[in-house]
Amino acid sequence: MKKKVAINKQKIKDERLRRTRLYVPGNNPAMVQNASIYGADSLIFDLEDSIPLNEKDAARYLVRNALQNLDFSKIEVTVRINSLETKYCLKDLEAIIPTKPDGILLPKTESLEDVLTIDKELARIE
C-alpha cells in the first residue's frame, strides 16, 4: 500500500530557485489574469510606479481579487506596494495582506524605520 505524502506548497516555494521574475502592472486585467502562463518563478504585481494616480484604487482591488480567486500554485507571488510617503501605502496593505501573498515589496525604502513601520502595520493587519 502506497503511503500518501502531504506536499507543503509553502515549503516548495521557499526552497525553489528564483531565476525569473515577472513584474505585472496591477491595473491591467488581462496581464494579471494571464501572469501565471509565462513560466516565471516569481510574479510581482505592481501597485506603485507603473500605475497612474487615478488608477491606484482600481489596481489595488484587481490585484486583491486576483490573489483571492486565481490559482498561482507553485509560483511565488509578491505585491509591490506604494511607498510609505504616499496615502496609498496603508490602503495597499489593508487590501492585500488578508489575501496572504508570499511577500510584500516596499519601494523607496530609506531607513530601518521604514521597515519597522511596515512590520508594525503588517502585524496590526494580520
C-alpha positions as CSV (number, residue, x, y, z in Angstrom):
1,M,0.0,0.0,0.0
2,K,1.4,3.4,-1.0
3,K,1.8,6.0,1.7
4,K,0.3,9.4,0.9
5,V,2.8,12.2,1.2
6,A,1.5,15.6,2.0
7,I,3.1,18.3,0.0
8,N,3.7,21.6,1.7
9,K,3.3,24.2,-1.1
10,Q,4.9,26.9,1.1
11,K,8.0,24.7,1.5
12,I,8.2,24.2,-2.2
13,K,8.0,27.9,-2.8
14,D,10.6,28.7,-0.1
15,E,13.2,26.2,-1.5
16,R,12.9,26.8,-5.2
17,L,15.4,28.7,-7.2
18,R,14.1,32.1,-8.4
19,R,15.7,32.5,-11.8
20,T,13.0,34.7,-13.3
21,R,10.5,37.2,-12.0
22,L,7.8,38.9,-13.9
23,Y,6.6,42.4,-13.0
24,V,2.9,42.8,-13.8
25,P,1.1,46.1,-13.7
26,G,-1.8,45.8,-11.3
27,N,-4.1,47.9,-13.4
28,N,-4.2,45.6,-16.4
29,P,-6.8,42.8,-16.0
30,A,-5.6,40.7,-18.9
31,M,-2.0,40.7,-17.7
32,V,-3.0,40.0,-14.1
33,Q,-5.2,37.1,-15.2
34,N,-2.6,35.6,-17.5
35,A,0.5,36.2,-15.5
36,S,1.0,32.6,-14.5
37,I,1.1,31.3,-18.0
38,Y,4.6,32.7,-18.8
39,G,6.5,30.3,-16.5
40,A,8.2,32.9,-14.3
41,D,9.4,31.6,-10.9
42,S,8.1,34.8,-9.2
43,L,5.3,37.2,-10.0
44,I,5.4,40.8,-8.7
45,F,2.1,42.6,-9.0
46,D,3.0,46.3,-9.1
47,L,0.8,48.9,-7.4
48,E,3.4,51.6,-7.5
49,D,5.3,53.2,-10.4
50,S,3.5,51.5,-13.3
51,I,0.1,52.7,-12.1
52,P,-1.2,56.2,-12.8
53,L,-2.6,58.0,-9.8
54,N,-6.2,57.9,-11.0
55,E,-6.0,54.1,-11.2
56,K,-4.4,53.2,-7.9
57,D,-7.7,52.2,-6.2
58,A,-8.8,50.0,-9.1
59,A,-5.4,48.3,-9.4
60,R,-5.4,47.5,-5.7
61,Y,-8.8,45.8,-5.9
62,L,-7.9,44.0,-9.1
63,V,-4.8,42.5,-7.5
64,R,-6.6,41.7,-4.3
65,N,-9.3,39.8,-6.2
66,A,-6.7,38.0,-8.4
67,L,-4.9,36.8,-5.2
68,Q,-8.2,35.6,-3.8
69,N,-9.6,33.9,-6.9
70,L,-6.7,32.8,-9.2
71,D,-4.5,29.7,-8.7
72,F,-0.9,30.6,-8.9
73,S,0.1,27.2,-7.5
74,K,3.9,26.9,-7.3
75,I,4.6,30.5,-8.4
76,E,5.8,32.9,-5.7
77,V,3.5,35.9,-5.6
78,T,4.7,39.3,-4.3
79,V,3.0,42.6,-4.3
80,R,4.9,45.8,-4.8
81,I,3.0,48.4,-2.7
82,N,3.2,52.2,-2.8
83,S,5.9,53.9,-0.7
84,L,5.3,55.0,2.9
85,E,5.3,58.6,1.8
86,T,2.1,58.2,-0.1
87,K,-1.5,57.9,1.1
88,Y,-1.8,54.6,-0.8
89,C,0.7,52.5,1.2
90,L,-1.6,51.6,4.1
91,K,-4.6,51.2,1.8
92,D,-2.5,48.7,-0.2
93,L,-1.5,46.7,2.9
94,E,-5.1,46.6,4.2
95,A,-6.4,45.3,0.9
96,I,-3.6,42.9,0.1
97,I,-2.4,41.3,3.4
98,P,-5.6,39.4,4.1
99,T,-5.0,37.5,0.7
100,K,-1.7,36.2,2.1
101,P,0.7,36.9,-0.7
102,D,4.2,35.3,-0.4
103,G,5.8,38.7,0.0
104,I,5.4,42.5,0.1
105,L,7.9,44.6,-1.8
106,L,8.4,48.0,-0.2
107,P,9.8,50.5,-2.8
108,K,12.0,53.5,-2.0
109,T,13.0,52.3,1.5
110,E,15.2,54.9,3.1
111,S,15.8,53.7,6.6
112,L,15.4,51.0,9.2
113,E,12.4,53.0,10.5
114,D,10.6,52.4,7.1
115,V,11.0,48.6,7.6
116,L,9.9,48.7,11.2
117,T,6.9,50.8,10.3
118,I,5.8,48.3,7.7
119,D,6.4,45.5,10.1
120,K,4.2,47.1,12.7
121,E,1.4,47.6,10.1
122,L,1.7,44.0,8.9
123,A,1.3,42.8,12.5
124,R,-1.7,45.0,13.0
125,I,-3.4,43.8,9.9
126,E,-2.5,40.2,10.3
